[in-house]
């Protein structure tokens, strides 16, 4: 092979190596035995599909093990496990209770148990072996996952105002809530009874029960004893009454409104009338002294003449 052929071979080799950087294989241009240029493809593994060789003696799961002085205690690990179980149970209750909303009625027991285990974790009291789980489970990393998950639960509970419909220990519904639900069920039963008949008959026969329910809801709204369950139930009942059944309930406050409107309408008339009477009274007061003065002068003249 001549020196010129060798030089050409090395130049082509460098060009093909440069092209290899953006490809999955290597095309090498070489000279065959007859002195002609030929393309030789050399297949190699692409760096994008490169996989590290892992020794089966050291599986990746062992990488999660740390020295005992930085791991959480067995007591804290058990608390975390219980918290996870109760969190899953509570979320499993919330999803079916989302529509129609019955979060407070169905899920208060699950929330109570979740609060109890979280308080054990976040408490300053020491567990077995003088171990506190608050720092290791709640504040040991930037994400603070346990605290974040529980905060989301607290936001849902607070926005639902469930405390307004439950006892202080979250173990039962209040008597006011049960009474409202009873009146609500009576109204819905009346709707169910007459909805297949003439709707005019429904509006007439269910008017009293619906009015009682509406008045009771207004009272609870004034006393701030409503939770999301009662609000959603009343909204749907009102939608049935007005939109689906085309019924209406005359409001008693229309009479005071009409009275006030009438008073405002006649107020200008009263104002101008009172102004007119007041001006006439002033005129009388101004004229009366003049008459009295002339009468006194006339009496003096008559005295002098006599």
C-alpha positions as CSV (number, residue, x, y, z in Angstrom):
1,X,0.0,0.0,0.0
2,X,1.4,3.4,-1.0
3,X,2.0,6.3,1.4
4,X,-0.7,8.3,-0.4
5,X,-3.3,5.5,0.2
6,X,-2.3,5.3,3.9
7,X,-2.8,9.1,4.2
8,X,-6.2,9.0,2.6
9,X,-7.2,6.1,4.9
10,X,-6.3,8.0,8.1
11,X,-8.2,11.2,6.9
12,X,-11.3,9.2,6.2
13,X,-11.0,7.5,9.5
14,X,-10.9,10.8,11.4
15,X,-14.0,12.0,9.5
16,X,-16.0,8.9,10.3
17,X,-15.0,9.1,14.0
18,X,-16.4,12.7,14.1
19,X,-19.7,11.5,12.6
20,X,-19.9,8.7,15.2
21,X,-20.6,11.3,17.9
22,X,-24.1,11.9,16.5
23,X,-24.9,8.4,15.4
24,X,-25.4,4.9,16.9
25,X,-22.8,3.3,14.7
26,X,-19.5,3.8,13.0
27,X,-19.0,3.8,9.2
28,X,-15.3,3.2,8.4
29,X,-14.0,3.8,4.9
30,X,-11.1,1.5,4.2
31,X,-9.1,0.2,1.3
32,X,-9.5,-3.4,0.3
33,X,-6.9,-5.6,-1.0
34,X,-7.4,-4.4,-4.5
35,X,-6.8,-0.7,-3.5
36,X,-10.5,0.4,-3.8
37,X,-12.3,2.4,-1.1
38,X,-15.1,0.5,0.7
39,X,-17.5,1.4,3.5
40,X,-17.3,-0.8,6.6
41,X,-20.1,-0.3,9.2
42,X,-19.2,-1.0,12.8
43,X,-22.3,-1.2,15.1
44,X,-21.8,0.1,18.6
45,X,-24.2,0.7,21.5
46,X,-25.6,4.2,21.6
47,X,-24.8,6.2,24.7
48,X,-28.5,7.1,25.0
49,X,-29.3,3.4,25.7
50,X,-26.4,2.8,27.9
51,X,-27.3,0.8,31.0
52,X,-25.0,0.5,34.0
53,X,-24.1,-3.0,35.1
54,X,-25.4,-3.7,38.5
55,X,-23.9,-6.4,40.5
56,X,-26.7,-8.7,41.8
57,X,-24.8,-9.1,45.0
58,X,-25.6,-5.5,46.0
59,X,-29.2,-4.7,45.0
60,X,-30.3,-1.0,44.7
61,X,-32.7,-1.5,47.7
62,X,-29.7,-1.5,50.0
63,X,-29.0,2.1,49.1
64,X,-31.9,3.2,51.3
65,X,-30.2,1.9,54.5
66,X,-28.5,4.4,56.7
67,X,-26.7,4.2,60.1
68,X,-28.9,3.7,63.1
69,X,-28.1,7.1,64.5
70,X,-29.9,8.9,61.6
71,X,-32.8,6.6,61.1
72,X,-36.2,7.1,62.9
73,X,-37.0,4.9,65.8
74,X,-39.3,1.9,65.6
75,X,-41.9,3.8,67.7
76,X,-42.0,6.7,65.2
77,X,-42.1,4.3,62.3
78,X,-45.1,2.6,63.7
79,X,-46.8,5.9,64.2
80,X,-46.1,6.9,60.6
81,X,-47.6,3.6,59.4
82,X,-50.8,4.1,61.4
83,X,-51.0,7.7,60.1
84,X,-50.8,6.5,56.6
85,X,-53.5,3.9,57.1
86,X,-55.9,6.4,58.7
87,X,-55.1,9.0,56.0
88,X,-56.0,6.5,53.2
89,X,-59.2,5.6,55.0
90,X,-60.2,9.2,55.4
91,X,-59.5,10.0,51.7
92,X,-61.4,6.9,50.7
93,X,-64.4,8.4,52.6
94,X,-64.1,11.9,51.2
95,X,-64.2,10.9,47.5
96,X,-67.7,9.2,47.5
97,X,-69.0,12.0,49.8
98,X,-68.0,14.7,47.4
99,X,-71.3,14.7,45.4
100,X,-73.8,15.2,46.9
101,X,-71.7,16.7,49.7
102,X,-71.9,14.6,52.9
103,X,-68.3,15.2,54.1
104,X,-69.4,16.1,57.7
105,X,-72.0,13.4,58.1
106,X,-70.1,10.4,56.8
107,X,-66.4,11.2,57.5
108,X,-66.2,12.8,60.9
109,X,-65.1,9.6,62.6
110,X,-62.3,9.1,60.1
111,X,-61.2,12.7,60.6
112,X,-61.3,12.3,64.4
113,X,-59.0,9.3,64.3
114,X,-56.6,11.0,61.9
115,X,-56.4,14.0,64.2
116,X,-55.6,11.8,67.1
117,X,-52.7,10.0,65.6
118,X,-51.3,13.3,64.2
119,X,-51.4,14.9,67.6
120,X,-49.4,11.9,69.0
121,X,-46.8,12.6,66.3
122,X,-46.6,16.4,66.7
123,X,-46.7,16.3,70.5
124,X,-43.7,17.2,72.7
125,X,-44.4,14.2,74.9
126,X,-41.7,11.6,74.8
127,X,-42.6,8.1,73.7
128,X,-40.9,4.8,74.6
129,X,-37.1,5.3,75.1
130,X,-37.6,9.1,75.5
131,X,-38.1,9.5,71.8
132,X,-40.1,12.4,70.2
133,X,-41.3,11.9,66.7
134,X,-42.1,15.5,65.9
135,X,-38.8,16.6,64.5
136,X,-37.9,13.3,62.8
137,X,-41.3,13.0,61.0
138,X,-42.4,16.6,60.5
139,X,-39.4,18.9,60.1
140,X,-36.5,16.7,59.1
141,X,-36.6,17.7,55.4
142,X,-37.5,20.6,53.2
143,X,-40.7,19.0,51.8
144,X,-42.2,18.1,55.2
145,X,-44.5,15.7,53.5
146,X,-46.4,14.6,56.6
147,X,-47.1,18.2,57.7
148,X,-48.1,19.1,54.1
149,X,-50.6,16.2,53.8
150,X,-52.2,16.9,57.1
151,X,-52.4,20.7,56.3
152,X,-54.4,19.8,53.2
153,X,-56.8,17.7,55.3
154,X,-57.2,20.6,57.8
155,X,-58.0,23.1,54.9
156,X,-60.7,20.8,53.6
157,X,-62.2,20.4,57.1
158,X,-62.1,24.1,57.9
159,X,-63.5,25.2,54.5
160,X,-66.4,22.7,55.1
161,X,-67.3,24.2,58.4
162,X,-68.0,20.7,59.7
163,X,-67.3,21.9,63.3
164,X,-70.6,23.8,63.1
165,X,-72.6,20.6,62.7
166,X,-70.7,18.3,65.0
167,X,-70.0,17.9,68.7
168,X,-66.8,19.4,70.1
169,X,-65.1,16.0,70.2
170,X,-66.2,15.2,66.6
171,X,-68.0,12.0,67.7
172,X,-71.6,12.8,66.7
173,X,-73.8,15.3,64.9
174,X,-75.5,18.0,66.9
175,X,-79.2,17.9,67.7
176,X,-79.8,21.0,65.6
177,X,-78.2,19.3,62.6
178,X,-80.3,16.1,63.1
179,X,-83.5,18.2,63.4
180,X,-82.7,20.1,60.1
181,X,-82.0,16.8,58.3
182,X,-85.3,15.5,59.5
183,X,-87.2,18.5,58.2
184,X,-85.2,18.2,54.9
185,X,-86.2,14.5,54.5
186,X,-89.9,15.4,55.1
187,X,-89.7,18.0,52.3
188,X,-87.9,15.7,49.9
189,X,-90.4,12.9,50.7
190,X,-93.2,15.3,49.8
191,X,-91.5,16.1,46.5
192,X,-91.1,12.5,45.7
193,X,-94.8,11.8,46.5
194,X,-96.2,14.5,44.1
195,X,-93.6,14.9,41.4
196,X,-95.2,12.3,39.2
197,X,-98.5,14.1,39.4
198,X,-99.5,17.7,38.5
199,X,-96.8,20.1,39.6
200,X,-99.4,22.5,40.8
201,X,-100.5,20.0,43.3
202,X,-96.9,19.6,44.4
203,X,-96.5,23.3,44.9
204,X,-99.7,23.4,47.0
205,X,-99.2,20.4,49.2
206,X,-95.5,20.8,49.8
207,X,-95.6,24.5,50.4
208,X,-95.7,24.3,54.2
209,X,-92.9,21.8,54.6
210,X,-90.7,23.7,52.2
211,X,-91.5,27.0,54.0
212,X,-90.6,25.4,57.4
213,X,-87.3,24.1,55.9
214,X,-86.5,27.5,54.4
215,X,-87.2,29.3,57.6
216,X,-85.1,26.9,59.6
217,X,-82.2,27.3,57.2
218,X,-82.4,31.1,57.5
219,X,-82.3,30.8,61.3
220,X,-79.2,28.6,61.2
221,X,-77.6,30.9,58.7
222,X,-78.2,33.8,61.1
223,X,-76.7,31.8,64.0
224,X,-73.7,30.6,61.9
225,X,-74.5,26.9,62.5
226,X,-74.3,25.8,58.9
227,X,-71.8,23.3,57.4
228,X,-71.2,22.4,53.8
229,X,-73.5,19.4,54.0
230,X,-76.5,21.5,54.9
231,X,-75.6,24.3,52.5
232,X,-75.4,21.9,49.6
233,X,-78.6,20.1,50.5
234,X,-80.5,23.4,50.8
235,X,-79.2,24.6,47.4
236,X,-80.3,21.4,45.7
237,X,-83.7,21.6,47.4
238,X,-84.2,25.2,46.3
239,X,-83.2,24.2,42.8
240,X,-85.8,21.5,42.7
241,X,-88.5,23.8,44.1
242,X,-87.9,26.7,41.7
243,X,-86.3,25.3,38.6
244,X,-87.6,21.7,38.3
245,X,-91.1,22.2,39.8
246,X,-91.6,25.9,38.9
247,X,-92.9,26.6,42.4
248,X,-92.6,29.9,44.2
249,X,-92.9,30.9,47.8
250,X,-94.2,34.5,48.5
251,X,-91.8,36.2,50.8
252,X,-93.2,37.9,53.9
253,X,-90.7,40.7,53.7
254,X,-92.4,42.2,50.7
255,X,-95.0,43.9,52.9
256,X,-92.3,46.0,54.8
257,X,-90.6,46.8,51.5
258,X,-93.9,48.1,50.1
259,X,-94.5,50.1,53.2
260,X,-91.1,51.7,53.1
261,X,-91.4,52.4,49.4
262,X,-94.8,54.1,50.0
263,X,-93.3,56.2,52.8
264,X,-90.4,57.3,50.5
265,X,-92.9,58.1,47.8
266,X,-95.1,60.4,49.9
267,X,-92.1,61.9,51.8
268,X,-91.7,64.9,49.3
269,X,-95.4,65.7,49.6
270,X,-95.2,65.7,53.4
271,X,-92.1,67.9,53.2
272,X,-93.7,70.5,50.9
273,X,-96.9,70.5,52.9
274,X,-95.1,71.1,56.2
275,X,-93.0,73.8,54.6
276,X,-96.2,75.5,53.3
277,X,-97.9,75.4,56.7
278,X,-94.8,76.7,58.5
279,X,-94.5,79.6,56.1
280,X,-98.2,80.5,56.6
281,X,-97.7,80.5,60.4
282,X,-94.8,82.9,60.1
283,X,-96.9,85.3,58.0
284,X,-99.6,85.4,60.7
285,X,-97.0,86.1,63.4
286,X,-95.6,89.0,61.3
287,X,-99.0,90.6,60.6
288,X,-100.3,90.4,64.1
289,X,-97.9,92.8,65.8
290,X,-98.6,95.4,63.1
291,X,-102.3,95.3,63.7
292,X,-101.7,95.5,67.4
293,X,-99.5,98.6,67.0
294,X,-102.1,100.4,64.8
295,X,-104.8,99.6,67.2
296,X,-102.8,101.1,70.1
297,X,-102.1,104.3,68.2
298,X,-105.8,104.7,67.4
299,X,-106.7,104.3,71.1
300,X,-104.2,107.1,72.0
301,X,-105.6,109.5,69.4
302,X,-109.1,108.9,70.7
303,X,-107.9,109.6,74.3
304,X,-106.3,112.9,73.3
305,X,-109.5,114.0,71.5
306,X,-111.6,113.2,74.5
